[in-house]
């Protein structure tokens, strides 16, 4: 079972690339994590995630979260009837990757984010959900797949041992 919602794309009028870069520079000064790992050196070389399609396999991403400007699509591969991240893990991971917030500026803020919800609110997932999502990611030509998962658990153990 799967359903998808194309995200609406909004442009900020009057906001040029140079003002985005200046804004990012100011945010960088407040963001300890990106400063610690030298993200500004990569950004100066042009590595901002621009034109990179990244699928995040997780609990989804909150649709109304103010720290994202480049969520392209959200898909649900679980048996729950929601696209929303009710646990927060997927939203956090997306923030580390592509957040636009002073407290947690993402390392690749220009990345195009595709949220693949493969975990339920009870933190349950199945191999079949991942495989369906992987096939979809291949079909739409994802550049990067991000998985922040543990395992195996008792539900997947027979497949792992096989």
C-alpha positions in Angstrom: 0.0 0.0 0.0 1.4 3.4 -0.9 0.2 6.9 -1.5 2.0 10.0 -2.4 1.6 13.7 -2.2 3.4 16.1 -4.5 4.6 19.1 -2.4 3.8 22.6 -3.7 6.9 24.5 -4.6 7.0 28.1 -3.5 9.6 30.7 -4.5 10.6 33.6 -2.3 10.2 36.8 -4.4 13.1 39.2 -4.2 15.4 36.6 -2.6 18.5 36.2 -4.9 21.2 33.5 -4.6 23.6 36.0 -3.1 21.1 36.9 -0.4 20.6 33.2 0.3 24.3 32.8 0.6 24.6 35.7 2.9 21.7 34.4 5.0 23.4 31.0 5.1 26.7 32.7 6.2 24.9 34.3 9.1 23.2 31.0 10.1 26.5 29.2 9.9 27.9 31.5 12.6 25.2 30.3 14.9 25.2 26.6 14.0 27.7 24.8 16.0 27.5 21.4 14.2 28.1 22.7 10.6 30.9 25.0 11.9 32.6 22.2 13.8 32.7 20.0 10.6 33.7 22.8 8.3 30.6 22.9 6.1 31.4 26.5 5.1 34.5 25.4 3.2 32.4 23.0 1.2 29.8 25.6 0.5 32.4 28.1 -0.7 33.4 25.4 -3.3 29.8 25.1 -4.4 28.9 21.9 -2.6 25.5 22.8 -1.2 23.4 19.9 -2.4 22.0 21.9 -5.4 20.4 19.6 -8.0 20.9 16.5 -5.7 17.8 14.3 -5.2 17.9 12.7 -1.8 15.5 10.1 -0.5 15.2 9.9 3.3 13.9 6.5 4.4 12.5 7.1 7.8 9.4 8.2 9.7 8.5 10.9 7.2 8.9 14.6 7.5 6.5 17.0 9.2 4.7 18.9 6.4 4.3 22.1 8.3 7.9 22.3 9.5 9.3 25.9 8.9 12.9 24.9 8.4 12.6 23.3 5.0 12.2 24.9 1.6 13.0 22.1 -0.7 10.8 19.1 0.1 9.8 17.8 -3.4 7.7 14.8 -2.5 6.5 12.8 0.5 5.5 9.1 0.1 4.1 6.6 2.5 5.0 2.9 2.2 3.5 1.8 5.5 0.1 0.4 6.4 -0.8 3.7 8.1 -2.9 6.3 6.4 -0.6 9.3 6.9 2.3 11.1 5.4 3.2 13.0 8.5 6.1 12.3 10.9 4.5 11.9 14.3 7.8 10.7 15.9 10.2 13.4 14.8 13.1 11.2 13.7 12.7 11.7 10.0 12.2 15.4 10.4 15.4 15.6 12.5 17.4 13.6 9.9 16.1 15.9 7.2 17.1 18.9 9.3 20.7 17.6 9.6 20.8 17.2 5.8 18.9 20.2 4.5 17.6 22.4 7.4 17.5 26.2 7.1 17.6 27.1 10.8 20.2 28.8 12.9 20.0 26.1 15.6 20.5 23.2 13.2 21.6 24.3 9.8 21.8 21.4 7.4 25.0 20.4 5.7 23.4 20.4 2.2 20.7 23.0 2.4 20.0 23.1 -1.3 19.3 19.3 -1.5 16.0 18.2 -3.0 14.3 16.2 -0.3 12.1 13.2 -1.0 10.6 11.8 2.3 10.0 8.0 2.1 7.9 7.0 5.2 8.9 3.4 5.8 8.3 3.4 9.6 4.9 3.5 11.4 4.2 5.6 14.5 5.0 2.5 16.5 8.4 2.3 14.9 7.5 -0.8 12.9 8.7 -1.5 9.4 8.9 -4.4 7.0 11.5 -5.5 4.4 8.8 -5.4 1.8 8.1 -1.7 2.5 11.8 -0.9 2.1 12.0 -2.9 -1.1 9.0 -1.1 -2.6 10.5 2.2 -1.6 13.9 1.2 -3.1 12.3 0.3 -6.4 10.4 3.6 -6.5 13.7 5.5 -5.7 15.4 3.8 -8.6 12.5 4.5 -10.9 12.6 8.2 -10.2 16.4 8.4 -10.4 17.4 9.3 -6.8 21.0 10.4 -6.4 21.3 9.6 -2.7 19.5 7.2 -0.4 19.7 8.0 3.3 18.8 5.3 5.8 19.1 5.9 9.5 18.0 2.5 10.8 19.0 -0.4 13.1 18.2 -4.0 13.0 17.6 -6.7 12.3 14.7 -7.4 14.6 12.6 -10.4 15.1 10.3 -9.5 12.1 13.2 -9.5 9.6 15.5 -12.1 11.2 14.2 -15.0 8.9 15.1 -12.9 5.8 18.5 -12.0 7.2 19.4 -15.5 8.1 18.3 -16.9 4.7 
